[in-house]
Each structure stands twice: as structure tokens, then as C-alpha cells.
Amino acid sequence: MKTINKKIIVNILSQKVGLSKRTLQNLVDQLLEEIKKDLELENQVKITKFGTFVPYTTKKKKGRNLKTQKELEISPFKKIAFYLSPQFKAKLRNET
């Protein structure tokens, strides 16, 4: 399994598009910032033929401190789910 990060993405784009790495780094950073801003505002972010990021808030629930066995309440918190687009899912399953 290979890990990919922003630096690798910028290098690949630089080779394919021919723009400077600095320009592409700014572009990737701005793109990710816009996605983060929308998710913070609890808006869904849909990228066609890739997938959808869906923010949601968990419910409060009861938990337990394993050291003291004392029960406590876990406050609601924000999470993000990601759903693959049908086209991308089919491509991953070699159905296209």
C-alpha cells in the first residue's frame, strides 16, 4: 500500500500540467482550504465521479473510564463521512 501526500500530488501535477510546483502547491492548498471551510459550515462537499464528504454530529452517549470504572457522558462532536461515487466505486471493482 502506497501513501500519497500533498508533495507527491504537486510533483505529479507539475509533470503532467507543466506549471511550477509553487503555483500548484498554492492551488492544492487553496482547494483543500475551501473544502475544509465548507465542511466546517456543515455543508456537503461533492466531487463528481469521486465522492461526497458529509459532515455530521454524533449523539451524546454514556461512556466509562476504564481505570476508575466511573461512568461519564461523552459530549456530541463533529465527524465527516465519505461516500464513494457510483462511478468511482465501479472503477475500483473493475466493473467498467
VMD Tcl script that builds the backbone (N, CA, C; Angstrom):
set m [mol new atoms 288]
animate dup $m
set s [atomselect $m all]
$s set {name element resname resid chain x y z} {
  {N N MET 1 A 0.840 -1.175 0.000}
  {CA C MET 1 A 0.000 0.000 0.000}
  {C C MET 1 A 0.885 1.237 0.000}
  {N N LYS 2 A 0.586 2.160 -0.870}
  {CA C LYS 2 A 1.389 3.364 -1.030}
  {C C LYS 2 A 0.680 4.556 -0.385}
  {N N THR 3 A 1.443 5.386 0.303}
  {CA C THR 3 A 0.897 6.609 0.890}
  {C C THR 3 A 1.186 7.764 -0.048}
  {N N ILE 4 A 0.187 8.612 -0.225}
  {CA C ILE 4 A 0.371 9.782 -1.076}
  {C C ILE 4 A 0.095 11.023 -0.231}
  {N N ASN 5 A 0.907 12.047 -0.414}
  {CA C ASN 5 A 0.714 13.292 0.333}
  {C C ASN 5 A 0.681 14.473 -0.639}
  {N N LYS 6 A 0.536 15.682 -0.088}
  {CA C LYS 6 A 0.427 16.870 -0.943}
  {C C LYS 6 A 1.672 17.072 -1.804}
  {N N LYS 7 A 2.835 16.796 -1.261}
  {CA C LYS 7 A 4.070 16.987 -2.015}
  {C C LYS 7 A 4.104 16.085 -3.246}
  {N N ILE 8 A 3.691 14.842 -3.074}
  {CA C ILE 8 A 3.659 13.907 -4.198}
  {C C ILE 8 A 2.627 14.352 -5.226}
  {N N ILE 9 A 1.469 14.802 -4.759}
  {CA C ILE 9 A 0.429 15.292 -5.670}
  {C C ILE 9 A 0.953 16.466 -6.481}
  {N N VAL 10 A 1.622 17.405 -5.823}
  {CA C VAL 10 A 2.172 18.574 -6.516}
  {C C VAL 10 A 3.202 18.144 -7.555}
  {N N ASN 11 A 4.065 17.196 -7.209}
  {CA C ASN 11 A 5.080 16.718 -8.164}
  {C C ASN 11 A 4.438 16.059 -9.381}
  {N N ILE 12 A 3.417 15.237 -9.154}
  {CA C ILE 12 A 2.726 14.572 -10.270}
  {C C ILE 12 A 2.047 15.603 -11.159}
  {N N LEU 13 A 1.346 16.558 -10.544}
  {CA C LEU 13 A 0.669 17.597 -11.330}
  {C C LEU 13 A 1.659 18.444 -12.101}
  {N N SER 14 A 2.792 18.740 -11.492}
  {CA C SER 14 A 3.812 19.545 -12.152}
  {C C SER 14 A 4.310 18.854 -13.422}
  {N N GLN 15 A 4.518 17.557 -13.344}
  {CA C GLN 15 A 4.968 16.798 -14.512}
  {C C GLN 15 A 3.897 16.733 -15.590}
  {N N LYS 16 A 2.636 16.563 -15.183}
  {CA C LYS 16 A 1.554 16.402 -16.154}
  {C C LYS 16 A 1.095 17.719 -16.767}
  {N N VAL 17 A 1.054 18.783 -15.947}
  {CA C VAL 17 A 0.488 20.055 -16.401}
  {C C VAL 17 A 1.559 21.015 -16.884}
  {N N GLY 18 A 2.728 20.957 -16.262}
  {CA C GLY 18 A 3.816 21.831 -16.674}
  {C C GLY 18 A 3.879 23.154 -15.944}
  {N N LEU 19 A 3.044 23.331 -14.921}
  {CA C LEU 19 A 3.104 24.555 -14.116}
  {C C LEU 19 A 4.158 24.394 -13.033}
  {N N SER 20 A 4.549 25.514 -12.431}
  {CA C SER 20 A 5.569 25.457 -11.381}
  {C C SER 20 A 5.006 24.773 -10.131}
  {N N LYS 21 A 5.905 24.176 -9.380}
  {CA C LYS 21 A 5.498 23.482 -8.156}
  {C C LYS 21 A 4.921 24.464 -7.140}
  {N N ARG 22 A 5.466 25.657 -7.088}
  {CA C ARG 22 A 4.970 26.671 -6.144}
  {C C ARG 22 A 3.520 27.041 -6.471}
  {N N THR 23 A 3.228 27.233 -7.748}
  {CA C THR 23 A 1.865 27.562 -8.172}
  {C C THR 23 A 0.908 26.423 -7.839}
  {N N LEU 24 A 1.320 25.206 -8.136}
  {CA C LEU 24 A 0.471 24.049 -7.862}
  {C C LEU 24 A 0.304 23.816 -6.368}
  {N N GLN 25 A 1.344 24.091 -5.581}
  {CA C GLN 25 A 1.241 23.966 -4.122}
  {C C GLN 25 A 0.181 24.929 -3.602}
  {N N ASN 26 A 0.195 26.162 -4.095}
  {CA C ASN 26 A -0.815 27.143 -3.695}
  {C C ASN 26 A -2.204 26.706 -4.121}
  {N N LEU 27 A -2.318 26.164 -5.314}
  {CA C LEU 27 A -3.602 25.697 -5.828}
  {C C LEU 27 A -4.157 24.568 -4.961}
  {N N VAL 28 A -3.338 23.577 -4.659}
  {CA C VAL 28 A -3.770 22.441 -3.833}
  {C C VAL 28 A -4.151 22.929 -2.435}
  {N N ASP 29 A -3.347 23.819 -1.856}
  {CA C ASP 29 A -3.650 24.358 -0.532}
  {C C ASP 29 A -4.986 25.104 -0.525}
  {N N GLN 30 A -5.223 25.921 -1.546}
  {CA C GLN 30 A -6.479 26.679 -1.625}
  {C C GLN 30 A -7.670 25.744 -1.812}
  {N N LEU 31 A -7.509 24.721 -2.634}
  {CA C LEU 31 A -8.576 23.749 -2.845}
  {C C LEU 31 A -8.955 23.068 -1.535}
  {N N LEU 32 A -7.959 22.599 -0.802}
  {CA C LEU 32 A -8.220 21.927 0.464}
  {C C LEU 32 A -8.812 22.881 1.501}
  {N N GLU 33 A -8.376 24.141 1.504}
  {CA C GLU 33 A -8.943 25.142 2.419}
  {C C GLU 33 A -10.424 25.361 2.148}
  {N N GLU 34 A -10.792 25.451 0.866}
  {CA C GLU 34 A -12.198 25.650 0.505}
  {C C GLU 34 A -13.041 24.453 0.932}
  {N N ILE 35 A -12.517 23.256 0.766}
  {CA C ILE 35 A -13.229 22.056 1.204}
  {C C ILE 35 A -13.401 22.079 2.715}
  {N N LYS 36 A -12.330 22.422 3.449}
  {CA C LYS 36 A -12.408 22.477 4.910}
  {C C LYS 36 A -13.415 23.521 5.381}
  {N N LYS 37 A -13.430 24.698 4.738}
  {CA C LYS 37 A -14.372 25.751 5.124}
  {C C LYS 37 A -15.814 25.284 4.986}
  {N N ASP 38 A -16.126 24.643 3.857}
  {CA C ASP 38 A -17.490 24.162 3.655}
  {C C ASP 38 A -17.850 23.079 4.663}
  {N N LEU 39 A -16.929 22.181 4.957}
  {CA C LEU 39 A -17.210 21.134 5.935}
  {C C LEU 39 A -17.404 21.720 7.332}
  {N N GLU 40 A -16.644 22.754 7.679}
  {CA C GLU 40 A -16.816 23.411 8.978}
  {C C GLU 40 A -18.189 24.068 9.087}
  {N N LEU 41 A -18.717 24.532 7.949}
  {CA C LEU 41 A -20.063 25.127 7.920}
  {C C LEU 41 A -21.141 24.053 7.805}
  {N N GLU 42 A -20.738 22.791 7.895}
  {CA C GLU 42 A -21.607 21.627 7.816}
  {C C GLU 42 A -22.304 21.499 6.468}
  {N N ASN 43 A -21.624 21.906 5.404}
  {CA C ASN 43 A -22.105 21.717 4.039}
  {C C ASN 43 A -21.481 20.455 3.475}
  {N N GLN 44 A -22.255 19.713 2.685}
  {CA C GLN 44 A -21.692 18.558 1.986}
  {C C GLN 44 A -20.776 19.050 0.872}
  {N N VAL 45 A -19.713 18.306 0.620}
  {CA C VAL 45 A -18.812 18.618 -0.483}
  {C C VAL 45 A -18.830 17.430 -1.436}
  {N N LYS 46 A -19.362 17.668 -2.632}
  {CA C LYS 46 A -19.475 16.603 -3.631}
  {C C LYS 46 A -18.482 16.865 -4.749}
  {N N ILE 47 A -17.644 15.881 -5.016}
  {CA C ILE 47 A -16.701 15.951 -6.122}
  {C C ILE 47 A -17.154 14.900 -7.128}
  {N N THR 48 A -17.658 15.356 -8.255}
  {CA C THR 48 A -18.237 14.476 -9.262}
  {C C THR 48 A -17.254 13.390 -9.686}
  {N N LYS 49 A -17.757 12.187 -9.811}
  {CA C LYS 49 A -17.011 10.991 -10.199}
  {C C LYS 49 A -15.929 10.603 -9.188}
  {N N PHE 50 A -15.986 11.178 -7.975}
  {CA C PHE 50 A -15.039 10.818 -6.923}
  {C C PHE 50 A -15.788 10.420 -5.661}
  {N N GLY 51 A -16.539 11.363 -5.078}
  {CA C GLY 51 A -17.275 11.044 -3.867}
  {C C GLY 51 A -17.809 12.280 -3.180}
  {N N THR 52 A -18.451 12.053 -2.031}
  {CA C THR 52 A -19.075 13.128 -1.271}
  {C C THR 52 A -18.608 13.067 0.176}
  {N N PHE 53 A -18.206 14.208 0.714}
  {CA C PHE 53 A -17.868 14.352 2.122}
  {C C PHE 53 A -19.116 14.873 2.825}
  {N N VAL 54 A -19.569 14.161 3.856}
  {CA C VAL 54 A -20.795 14.534 4.552}
  {C C VAL 54 A -20.480 14.750 6.033}
  {N N PRO 55 A -20.570 16.013 6.504}
  {CA C PRO 55 A -20.334 16.268 7.926}
  {C C PRO 55 A -21.582 15.905 8.743}
  {N N TYR 56 A -21.368 15.424 9.957}
  {CA C TYR 56 A -22.481 15.146 10.860}
  {C C TYR 56 A -21.993 15.262 12.294}
  {N N THR 57 A -22.940 15.366 13.211}
  {CA C THR 57 A -22.620 15.469 14.625}
  {C C THR 57 A -23.105 14.211 15.319}
  {N N THR 58 A -22.257 13.621 16.138}
  {CA C THR 58 A -22.632 12.417 16.866}
  {C C THR 58 A -23.607 12.781 17.986}
  {N N LYS 59 A -24.303 11.786 18.501}
  {CA C LYS 59 A -25.194 12.000 19.638}
  {C C LYS 59 A -24.380 11.908 20.923}
  {N N LYS 60 A -24.878 12.532 21.981}
  {CA C LYS 60 A -24.191 12.348 23.259}
  {C C LYS 60 A -24.464 10.930 23.726}
  {N N LYS 61 A -23.498 10.357 24.424}
  {CA C LYS 61 A -23.652 8.982 24.876}
  {C C LYS 61 A -22.926 8.771 26.185}
  {N N LYS 62 A -23.218 7.663 26.821}
  {CA C LYS 62 A -22.563 7.331 28.077}
  {C C LYS 62 A -21.312 6.520 27.797}
  {N N GLY 63 A -20.272 6.793 28.576}
  {CA C GLY 63 A -19.026 6.061 28.459}
  {C C GLY 63 A -18.542 5.661 29.845}
  {N N ARG 64 A -17.383 5.055 29.892}
  {CA C ARG 64 A -16.850 4.616 31.175}
  {C C ARG 64 A -15.335 4.804 31.166}
  {N N ASN 65 A -14.798 5.387 32.250}
  {CA C ASN 65 A -13.367 5.480 32.441}
  {C C ASN 65 A -12.877 4.092 32.827}
  {N N LEU 66 A -12.032 3.491 32.019}
  {CA C LEU 66 A -11.613 2.115 32.253}
  {C C LEU 66 A -10.746 1.956 33.500}
  {N N LYS 67 A -10.055 3.014 33.896}
  {CA C LYS 67 A -9.209 2.921 35.095}
  {C C LYS 67 A -10.037 2.963 36.375}
  {N N THR 68 A -10.995 3.913 36.410}
  {CA C THR 68 A -11.766 4.106 37.644}
  {C C THR 68 A -13.140 3.448 37.592}
  {N N GLN 69 A -13.550 2.973 36.429}
  {CA C GLN 69 A -14.866 2.391 36.205}
  {C C GLN 69 A -15.999 3.394 36.437}
  {N N LYS 70 A -15.657 4.661 36.488}
  {CA C LYS 70 A -16.656 5.709 36.702}
  {C C LYS 70 A -17.348 6.021 35.366}
  {N N GLU 71 A -18.679 6.096 35.403}
  {CA C GLU 71 A -19.424 6.433 34.193}
  {C C GLU 71 A -19.321 7.931 33.933}
  {N N LEU 72 A -19.307 8.293 32.654}
  {CA C LEU 72 A -19.255 9.689 32.275}
  {C C LEU 72 A -20.039 9.887 30.999}
  {N N GLU 73 A -20.335 11.139 30.700}
  {CA C GLU 73 A -21.087 11.457 29.498}
  {C C GLU 73 A -20.135 11.961 28.426}
  {N N ILE 74 A -20.242 11.390 27.234}
  {CA C ILE 74 A -19.411 11.816 26.107}
  {C C ILE 74 A -20.214 12.833 25.310}
  {N N SER 75 A -19.686 14.024 25.200}
  {CA C SER 75 A -20.376 15.114 24.506}
  {C C SER 75 A -20.457 14.837 23.013}
  {N N PRO 76 A -21.465 15.406 22.338}
  {CA C PRO 76 A -21.526 15.275 20.875}
  {C C PRO 76 A -20.310 15.945 20.230}
  {N N PHE 77 A -19.862 15.405 19.112}
  {CA C PHE 77 A -18.752 16.023 18.390}
  {C C PHE 77 A -18.954 15.821 16.896}
  {N N LYS 78 A -18.255 16.636 16.115}
  {CA C LYS 78 A -18.412 16.612 14.663}
  {C C LYS 78 A -17.519 15.544 14.045}
  {N N LYS 79 A -18.065 14.872 13.024}
  {CA C LYS 79 A -17.326 13.879 12.263}
  {C C LYS 79 A -17.640 14.088 10.788}
  {N N ILE 80 A -16.877 13.431 9.925}
  {CA C ILE 80 A -17.101 13.526 8.491}
  {C C ILE 80 A -17.112 12.115 7.921}
  {N N ALA 81 A -18.152 11.827 7.151}
  {CA C ALA 81 A -18.243 10.549 6.441}
  {C C ALA 81 A -17.899 10.805 4.976}
  {N N PHE 82 A -17.341 9.794 4.325}
  {CA C PHE 82 A -17.030 9.902 2.898}
  {C C PHE 82 A -17.726 8.766 2.176}
  {N N TYR 83 A -18.465 9.111 1.122}
  {CA C TYR 83 A -19.169 8.124 0.313}
  {C C TYR 83 A -18.630 8.172 -1.107}
  {N N LEU 84 A -18.192 7.030 -1.611}
  {CA C LEU 84 A -17.685 6.956 -2.978}
  {C C LEU 84 A -18.809 7.189 -3.973}
  {N N SER 85 A -18.478 7.824 -5.078}
  {CA C SER 85 A -19.460 7.975 -6.152}
  {C C SER 85 A -19.652 6.610 -6.814}
  {N N PRO 86 A -20.827 6.384 -7.392}
  {CA C PRO 86 A -21.058 5.093 -8.060}
  {C C PRO 86 A -20.036 4.810 -9.174}
  {N N GLN 87 A -19.620 5.859 -9.916}
  {CA C GLN 87 A -18.651 5.661 -10.999}
  {C C GLN 87 A -17.299 5.205 -10.445}
  {N N PHE 88 A -16.851 5.844 -9.365}
  {CA C PHE 88 A -15.557 5.500 -8.775}
  {C C PHE 88 A -15.620 4.110 -8.134}
  {N N LYS 89 A -16.732 3.813 -7.485}
  {CA C LYS 89 A -16.903 2.505 -6.856}
  {C C LYS 89 A -16.836 1.401 -7.914}
  {N N ALA 90 A -17.501 1.620 -9.039}
  {CA C ALA 90 A -17.485 0.635 -10.126}
  {C C ALA 90 A -16.074 0.467 -10.684}
  {N N LYS 91 A -15.353 1.580 -10.815}
  {CA C LYS 91 A -13.983 1.511 -11.330}
  {C C LYS 91 A -13.080 0.731 -10.373}
  {N N LEU 92 A -13.244 0.950 -9.063}
  {CA C LEU 92 A -12.442 0.214 -8.087}
  {C C LEU 92 A -12.732 -1.279 -8.132}
  {N N ARG 93 A -13.966 -1.619 -8.461}
  {CA C ARG 93 A -14.355 -3.031 -8.524}
  {C C ARG 93 A -14.137 -3.619 -9.914}
  {N N ASN 94 A -13.509 -2.854 -10.790}
  {CA C ASN 94 A -13.231 -3.297 -12.164}
  {C C ASN 94 A -14.505 -3.663 -12.921}
  {N N GLU 95 A -15.573 -2.895 -12.685}
  {CA C GLU 95 A -16.844 -3.170 -13.340}
  {C C GLU 95 A -17.043 -2.316 -14.585}
  {N N THR 96 A -16.082 -1.445 -14.909}
  {CA C THR 96 A -16.273 -0.576 -16.069}
  {C C THR 96 A -15.601 -1.152 -17.293}
}
mol reanalyze $m
mol bondsrecalc $m
mol representation Tube
mol addrep $m
